[in-house]
Amino acid sequence: MKIGIAGVGGMGRHHGRVVKEFKFVREILGCDLSAEARKLAEKEGMRTVGDLPTLLAWKPDAVIVATQPSAHAPIIEACFRAGVPVLTEKPLATTIADCRRLVAMGKKLRIPFQVGFELRYCGLHRAMVDVVKSGKIGKPVSMGLVQISGAHQKGYFTKERCVGIFWEKLCHQVDIYRYWFGEPERIMAFAGRKCHQTLRHIGQRSGSHCFSRRPFRHDNNDKRQGCPGRRD
Ligand SMILES: NC(=O)c1ccc[n+]([C@@H]2O[C@H](COP(=O)([O-])OP(=O)(O)OC[C@H]3O[C@@H](n4cnc5c(N)ncnc54)[C@H](O)[C@@H]3O)[C@@H](O)[C@H]2O)c1
């Protein structure tokens, strides 16, 4: 198969690394408006082009959409019009109207199309589903969740880019809740305008992330680079 990747930033390059492991994938071509992102992808061995029409002219068998959310809808639509199946990163789009339009279009054209809510398939969530289904803890009546997450670049959660943190991140949780418990009666969410300066989860080494107004980098060890707050 020939796989196209639209947007070769953090997630696009990650998809590239994963997809190239599959035996049935013959070729991968990335596409990004940013020369800097293309350079990083090429450093990892991915061939790239600078725009979507060139990617589609290459006749991919499927395209993975991994641009920022605000660019998803026009790219998905262009892929559909070219008859190309799509796996898109979440969230599907940045307005409800666009989400509905894309779902209707995909169904009408009968094009394979999926939003990559990969948490459904991760081992931790599957193990939790098994516990709930086993009945060992009775019937759950409510569920709480703390999302620990940081932006790896300034302006990551802006309205223009992705509507905001709930749209960008909460879609994962809403998907998981629906997957586990069916349709909700009501959804509530809240957050402070300036969230935790430091947040440490005991026994969760990769969980020491923070929200901050300063540039912040994900960190997989305990050093919490860039975190301006207390270190305890
Ligand atoms: N599933 C997950 O766990 C997870 C985690 C992080 C991000 N994401 C999602 O992945 C997507 C990408 O996030 P990211 O962190 O990689 O962002 P990013 O900013 O690192 O990369 C986005 C790239 O898209 C490029 N781009 C923008 N418009 C384009 C266009 N019209 N054509 C081609 N390229 C274009 C940008 O230049 C940039 O390089 C988002 O939808 C985000 O929500 C998912």
The ligand as a MOL file (V3000), in Angstrom:
LIG
                    3D

  0  0  0     0  0            999 V3000
M  V30 BEGIN CTAB
M  V30 COUNTS 44 48 0 0 0
M  V30 BEGIN ATOM
M  V30 1 N -4.0330 10.7790 19.5290 0
M  V30 2 C -3.2220 11.4460 20.3130 0
M  V30 3 O -2.8580 10.9970 21.3890 0
M  V30 4 C -2.7140 12.7750 19.8640 0
M  V30 5 C -1.6530 13.3990 20.5230 0
M  V30 6 C -1.2120 14.6330 20.0500 0
M  V30 7 C -1.8440 15.2180 18.9580 0
M  V30 8 N -2.8950 14.5880 18.3630 0 CHG=1
M  V30 9 C -3.5810 15.1810 17.1990 0
M  V30 10 O -2.7200 15.0820 16.0750 0
M  V30 11 C -2.9260 16.2230 15.2160 0
M  V30 12 C -1.5870 16.9000 15.0060 0
M  V30 13 O -1.0370 17.3140 16.2400 0
M  V30 14 P 0.5330 17.6070 16.3620 0
M  V30 15 O 0.7930 17.7070 17.8010 0
M  V30 16 O 1.2850 16.6310 15.5450 0 CHG=-1
M  V30 17 O 0.6200 19.0630 15.7020 0
M  V30 18 P 1.8860 19.7410 15.0460 0
M  V30 19 O 1.6330 21.2170 15.0940 0
M  V30 20 O 3.1370 19.2000 15.6450 0
M  V30 21 O 1.8450 19.2800 13.5140 0
M  V30 22 C 0.8640 19.7190 12.6150 0
M  V30 23 C 1.5530 19.8920 11.2510 0
M  V30 24 O 0.5510 20.1050 10.2520 0
M  V30 25 C 1.0910 21.0200 9.2950 0
M  V30 26 N 0.0050 21.5990 8.5060 0
M  V30 27 C -0.8770 22.5470 8.8930 0
M  V30 28 N -1.7650 22.7920 7.9030 0
M  V30 29 C -1.4180 21.9790 6.8870 0
M  V30 30 C -1.9670 21.7610 5.5980 0
M  V30 31 N -3.0460 22.4210 5.1560 0
M  V30 32 N -1.3680 20.8410 4.7830 0
M  V30 33 C -0.2670 20.1570 5.2230 0
M  V30 34 N 0.2860 20.3430 6.4330 0
M  V30 35 C -0.2900 21.2210 7.2560 0
M  V30 36 C 1.8490 22.0100 10.1580 0
M  V30 37 O 2.7990 22.7350 9.3960 0
M  V30 38 C 2.4940 21.1020 11.2040 0
M  V30 39 O 3.7890 20.6810 10.8180 0
M  V30 40 C -3.9780 17.0900 15.9100 0
M  V30 41 O -5.2350 16.7760 15.3770 0
M  V30 42 C -3.9090 16.6570 17.3690 0
M  V30 43 O -5.1270 16.7940 18.0510 0
M  V30 44 C -3.3120 13.3810 18.7810 0
M  V30 END ATOM
M  V30 BEGIN BOND
M  V30 1 1 1 2
M  V30 2 2 2 3
M  V30 3 1 2 4
M  V30 4 1 4 5
M  V30 5 2 4 44
M  V30 6 2 5 6
M  V30 7 1 6 7
M  V30 8 2 7 8
M  V30 9 1 8 9
M  V30 10 1 8 44
M  V30 11 1 9 10
M  V30 12 1 9 42
M  V30 13 1 10 11
M  V30 14 1 11 12
M  V30 15 1 11 40
M  V30 16 1 12 13
M  V30 17 1 13 14
M  V30 18 2 14 15
M  V30 19 1 14 16
M  V30 20 1 14 17
M  V30 21 1 17 18
M  V30 22 2 18 19
M  V30 23 1 18 20
M  V30 24 1 18 21
M  V30 25 1 21 22
M  V30 26 1 22 23
M  V30 27 1 23 24
M  V30 28 1 23 38
M  V30 29 1 24 25
M  V30 30 1 25 26
M  V30 31 1 25 36
M  V30 32 1 26 27
M  V30 33 1 26 35
M  V30 34 2 27 28
M  V30 35 1 28 29
M  V30 36 1 29 30
M  V30 37 2 29 35
M  V30 38 1 30 31
M  V30 39 2 30 32
M  V30 40 1 32 33
M  V30 41 2 33 34
M  V30 42 1 34 35
M  V30 43 1 36 37
M  V30 44 1 36 38
M  V30 45 1 38 39
M  V30 46 1 40 41
M  V30 47 1 40 42
M  V30 48 1 42 43
M  V30 END BOND
M  V30 END CTAB
M  END
